[in-house]
Amino acid sequence: MNLTNTLAALPLAFRKLNPRSMIHSPVMFTVLIGSIVCTLVSIQQLFMGSPTAVFSIIVTVWLWLTVIFGNLSEAIAEGRGKAQADSLRAARTSVMARRRIGALVPAGQSGGGYSEELVPGTDLAVGDIVICEAGDLIPSDGDVIEGLASVDESAITGESAPVIRESGGDRSSVTGGTRVLSDRIVIRITAASGKTFLDRMISLVEGATRQKTPNEIALNVLLASLTIVFVVCVMTLAPMANFANALPTPVVLVALLVCLIPTTIGALVPAIGIAGMDRLIQRNVLATSGRAVETAGDITTLLLDKTGTITYGNRRAVAFVAADGVSQDVLVGTARLSSLADETPEGRSIVDLALAGTQEGRSPEAVLADASTDLRGDVEVIEFSAVTRMSGLNFPVGHPANPGQTVLEVRKGAASAVELYAKERGGFLPQELEEAVLKISGTGGTPLLVATYDGERAQVLGVIHLADVVKPGMKERFAELRAMGIKTIMITGDNKITAAAIAAEAGVDDFVAEATPEDKLAVIKAEQDAGRLVAMTGDGTNDAPALAAADVGVAMNSGTSAAKEAANMVDLDSDPTKLIDIVGIGKQLLITRGSLTTFSVANDVAKYFAIVPALFAATFPGLGLLNIMGLSSPESAILSAVIFNALVIVALVPLALRGVKYRAVSAARALSRNLLIYGLGGVIAPFIGIKLIDLLVALIPTIG
Amino acid sequence: MVLNVFSLITQVVVLIVVLAVLHQPMGKYLAATFTSHKHLAVERGLYKLSGVDPQADQHWKVYLRSLIAFSVVSILVIFAGLLLQGVLPFNQGMGAVDPWVAMNTAVSFVTNTNWQTYVPETTLGFGAQMLLLAVQNFLSAAVGLAVVVALIRGLVRAETRNLGNFWVDLTRGTFRVLLPLAVIGAVVLLITGVIQNWGGTDIHTLVTGAQQTVPGGPVASQEAIKLLGTNGGGYFNANSAHPFENPTAFSNLFEILLILVIPFALPAMYGRMVGDKRQGYTLLTVMVAFWLASTALMAWAIAAFSGTGTSIGEGFEQRFGVAPSALFATATTLTSTGAVNVAHDSLPPLAGGLAMLNMMLGEIAPGGVGSGLYGLLVLSVVAVFIGGLMVGRTPEYLGKKIGAPQMKLVALYILVTPALVLLGTAITVAIPAISAAAPAEGPHGFSEILYAFTSAANNNGSAFGGITSSGPALASMLAVAMFVGRFLPIALVLALAGSLAKQRKIPETAGTLATHGPLFAALLGGVCLILTALTYFPALALGPAAEGLLK
């Protein structure tokens, strides 16, 4: 919150004074009615020349300020989304789309067999087929049904690097408003104009479609009930005080009412909700509703895909195990050669690991030069195939790596495949390597055998240990989650042994091995039947049922439109780890709401002690003893309480927008901390605040 | 007056020791009573006679309908009985009761309030006392028990709307809990010297020639259930200040024990029924804390402001003194009892204010039979709502979500009593013809009216006796306060129970707000103080505080 966006929000704050929009917050609506009553009373007093007119006017002004401050907090929160919405709108400029018409164009004419027509993007209907080429803006959301293109999605993700979109598979969805950079794709439109992803996003960040979440409704019920109790309390006070011949003016009664009803939380509830949504958007996550954010805080089970979330997407070489009689250097060197042409991440990780041992003293240029000399044009590259399950190189005679007289074959591959390869060529699998292979498999790793064949006899040189590498810090995060009472379940297509090893290393609570998308759905149903709330991420079309069934389903933006449609959140960065952050944001939202409610209600204690003696001390001097703050006069006491009540809203706006600091700790620790700060603090703070304001207010001539 | 601190502490310690010994076994017995599937022979006979199917599991609405129907019929029976007293047997020559008084009394006894706008000695024969009022002493308390048991079932059960059978709960509460305890209580009271006879009022001529009227009656049998059922309607006008109702220091302490014994055992029953004794202990802690703090404050307020030196204040029973009076006054206002051993009207203003505050707290420490615990459970829901948010979860209580439907019921619940008290008081003071019923000068007159409505809406029954509530206006307004103050909260509690029972249970995790332990107890205590008692701050300021705080 800075001065600029506060000032920018002011006009909206005044527009929100419309009673029709105020009525949604019973607390602030009560303040509005009170302000109107006080205004009328003040005017009347002014005309009557009443000596209390000045006091009444000042109180009335502060009551109006209370209303404005409440609206301002909401307006500022909404304003933060506005800027984002404007930049998004720029991407939604009306584009002309090349719609394909069903009729075939007579042979011999261009147009790829179909005719086309130019229509405005807004006229497109679901199911239309459009064509986009390099430089075109994609007119609406859709699935690629033909072709492959690189697409600039920076308009929605903020990420400048282009992404590949292609027909079939899990990368087929395109978003309206993004730009095709190269090639040509044919798209089937999946969203009508005005209902596209971009449109939804704009209305979300603007808060236009904001509906009260279930918990917000429940909180508003409690606040409304407290408001009614205090309205009854103050309205009945009039005849009671009259009975004691100490009837206060209506202005004073309204001041008492406004101070007692929970204005602080009543004013800040909308801002807290909008800010929670905003924090998600800041992290590039879009939620379809505020409800989803709230549910995120309740999640008790996280379903995490192993690949990409818990481990790096790919297996990496972590060790070389040489056969007896083979030097480590020979194995490492051969392993490197076998993988030089292997562009897969596994292959590159082998080269990297091989170089890591020998790199000292060699410049990167030298290493690169080495690779290019080793991979001369006459070297035959044997690509990996599902049948051979091996890859490698054939070095011709005369190649520096081949000292022999015949072609030297270097191979690496799955243990059984390489063993068969060696046996067919007179070799064998040494006992120690067989054991090493079993051992590596037993720990969840993948063993790759390295073999050479020089035309006479094949030799198995050793084993490369490939392993899934758990991302650093995951174990700690899972421990945090456990402390927060959240269970983590790892989902993987790996076999049980591998899965168990990774699960143990990462520290997840449970795992499902050899999982199919149907298994995901089954796990979700089982957890939900046990009363737990489940969150998961997914990207494929076959994840869609599970995403829809999960209480919080986060689709990757890179995923299919079916997945995005089924999920209630979309992560624009396509980072599955973010699920953990999302849970944190949900919790933070609820904690902020609860803490400020506690603070607001606890404030009442001090306000009673300020106002009640001020009301009646003139009639019953003994009640002056309740003036424990020693406020200077009845007028200044009431005014100070009203001013404090208004200012505390402004003071807490930054906290409402930022959220109460959230730590991943157990419920008991979170409660004791927040109870101490916002409960006890809420009792004490107003005593100090009201006293300080009183010292200033007392300087006003007719008040002090 | 001089407060004998040693005497106070001794009595408090005796009470604590006895209650500590009794509460778990009694809680176990209560839990077994309301969860057992067996019916006693006498109960089966009763069900057969009344056509009740004891196996029927009632939807919350049916449970509520049964309860309301039963209570309304009870009111009508008592009303008719009092009007027809002149022609009914055992009337000891007493005639028909004034209709306004009869109406007020009928509502009062059925709502467990026992506000007495009549003078028993000159109004009722022992037929009306025993067959009408004493019966309600049992039944109205059993209704309270039934409601809290139904609420606990709502927390325990899952995916059902049924809360048990009202008729079975009512019967068991009466025959298995209240009746045996009342028999024991009556016998002990007899031993301490409480009278039990069939004689009417004797008139003796004293040596001085003056005539003394000595009333008799079946007092001990009535006295036991008056206290056990947190009813409070005395056989005599002087209530437990009368030597025939409360003859000795020991009987006084025993009567306090009778008031507290069931309400303090209910948390133990609750803990067992929900399968987690810690839940019960936590609520018990809150109850005990309020009780001890209030007792200490009451003793201080009486000692500091009542008369000077060793003089005994006006309105105090000379046989007792500060400690027994403070203990009794606190116990009777923190529960829904309303029996008194000191004229509350004569308490020093701050002590009288404290008595009001005790009731305004919602009578939850430990509260009336059943009503105290369900009141505290409803406030627990509020505490869970606020606390749950503070730990970052949408709130849940014992595995049940507290969403908007639950909060609506709870919000209404916390609205009902303050609205009744404040509106009733405001209307009364606004109409001089009605407020003339409280003739005391200045703030004290106001206190009498405030006390009357606080007592009625909270179903307490004690009074600042200076007020005359037998006139049509006050009698009807107080009757409305008693009726609505009893049955609207009960309806809301049963609806809450139904909405909780419907849900499935959410398993507890480390991220769940624990509803046991000192932290939750502190939160709950704070919620009770701020949400209930503070609402009355301005009203209390105009009454007891204005009278008692002197510069």
Interface residues (C-beta under 8 A of the other chain):
Chain A: P214 N215 I217 A218 L219 V221 L222 A224 S225 L226 I228 V229 F230 V232 C233 V234 M235 T236 L237 A238 P239 M240 A241 N242 F243 A244 A246 L256 E294 T295 G297 D298 T300 R482 A483 M484 G485 I486 K487 A530 G531 R532 G586 K587 Q588 L590 I591 R593 G594 S595 T597 T598 V601 A602 D604 V605 Y608 V612 P613 L615 F616 T619 F620 P621 G622 L623 G624 L625 L626 Y662 S666 A667 A668 A670 L671 S672 N674 L675 Y678 G679
Chain B: V382 F385 I386 G387 G388 L389 M390 V391 G392 R393 T394 P395 G399 I402 G403 A404 Q406 M407 K408 V410 A411 L412 I414 L415 P418 A419 L422 L423 T425 A426 I427 V429 A430 S435 G442 P443 F446 R504 K505 I506 P507 T509 A510 G511 T512 L513 A514 G517 L519 F520 A522 L523 G526 I530 L531 L534 T535 Y536 F537 P538 A539 A541 L542 A545 A546 G548 L549 L550 K551
